Amino acid sequence: MDQNAFEEKTRETQESKAENALLQPTAKRDKLIEDLLRINFHGTTSTFDYNLQKRYEILRVGNVDRLIRKQKDPANNVFKFVAYLKMFDIVKEAHEGIGHSGGKKRIAEVKKNWSNITQEVYYLYISFCEHCHQK
């Protein structure tokens, strides 16, 4: 499995997406965190701020701020991380964890914990999977 090729193709896919797409570059994630910190300190000043605050939250883990999707049901203690740097590892673990089978059930499992790993990313990984090509 060529992780570099997967990440390059994912970067190309990210760049071709619209600004509001789920698949976003790391720099955009960092900007969102910066904006959320500003909003939490100074309050909302625009429609963009309001919408951002409505969609995302920051979860501080040690000294690191992680971007998470806002919970639709606050009583449910499950939250979804926004994946960026470890996308390859997340999809690999999910794919190999079920014996290299793909499909919508596995994608649904991944989406329980991660908000921006789409079918497109999952199937992109499968296209690079040597074991699956040998079948």
N, C-alpha and C positions, 0 to 999 in steps of 0.2 A: 504494500500500500504506500503510495507516494503522498505523504502529508503535505509537502510543499506544493505539489500540483493541485491538491484539493484546496488548500488555502488560497492559492493564486486564482483559481476558478471562482471561489467564493468571493474574493475581493472584486473580481470583474462583475460578478452578479450584483454585489452591493452597489457598485458604482452605476450600474444601469437602472437601479431602482429609483422610485420617486423619494422625495424627502421624508414622507410619512410612512415609508415601508418598514416592516418589522425587521428586516435584515439591514443593519446600519453599521458603518465603520466605527472603529474604536474611538476615533477623534470625536465623532458625533455623540457617543455615549459619554465621554468626558465632559463635553459641553453641556449635555443634559444634566449631569450631576452638578456642575458648576451653577447652572441656572436654578436648579432646585434648591441648592444651598442659599442662593441669593433670595429666592422667593420665601423660603422658610424664615429668613432673617428680616427681610424688608416687606414682605407681602407681595401680592400680585399687582402688576402695573399695566398688564395688557391681556388681550384675549389669548395670546400664545402662552403667557404665564399661567392663566387660569386652566387652559386645556392641559398643559404639562402637569400641573399639580393634580389634576383630576385623573391622569393616566398612570403616573409613576410616583414612587416613593424611594427614599434612600434608606438602606439598611447598613448600619455601621457594624463591621466585623473587625474587631481589634482597632487598628488605625486606618482600615481601608473602607471606603464608602462603596457599596454595591448598589447598582440600580435594579429595582424590582418593579414589577407591575403592581399597581394598586389593587388591593383585594376587593372583589365585588361584594363578598359576604364577609364582613369583619368578624363574625362569630366563628368562621372557618379559619383556623390558624395556619393554613397552607398558603404559601406565597410562591410566586414564580420569579426566578432570576432572569435577567436579560443576559444571554450568553454572548460572549465576544471572543475572548482569547482561547478558550478551551472548546470551541465548537467541534473541532475534529475529534477530540477525546470523548466528548459527550455522545456524539453520533456513533462513534466506533464502539463504545461500551454498549450502547443500546442495540446496535446491529449484531454484534458478536454474541451478546448475551442471550439471544434467541436462536442461535445456530445459523446465522446468516440468512434468515428469512426476512423478508421485508413486509411491507404492507401497512395498511391503515391502523391496525391494532397497535403496532409498535410505535408508530408516529404519535398516536394518541397517548401512549405511555410517556413518551418523551415530553409531550406538551403539558403533562401534569406538573412538571417541575421547571420547565423552561418556556419563556413566552415567545421567543423569536426564532426557534428552530422550526423551520417550515418543511413541508413536504418536498419542496424544491431542493433544500439543503440535504435532506435525508436521501433522496434519490440521486443527488450528485455524488454523495459518498458511495452509494451502491455502484455507481458507474465506475468508480476507481477501485472497487473491491476485487482483488485478484481471485479470491476463493469463489466468489459468486460467478465470475466469468468462466471458471473452470467447470462449473456445474453443467 
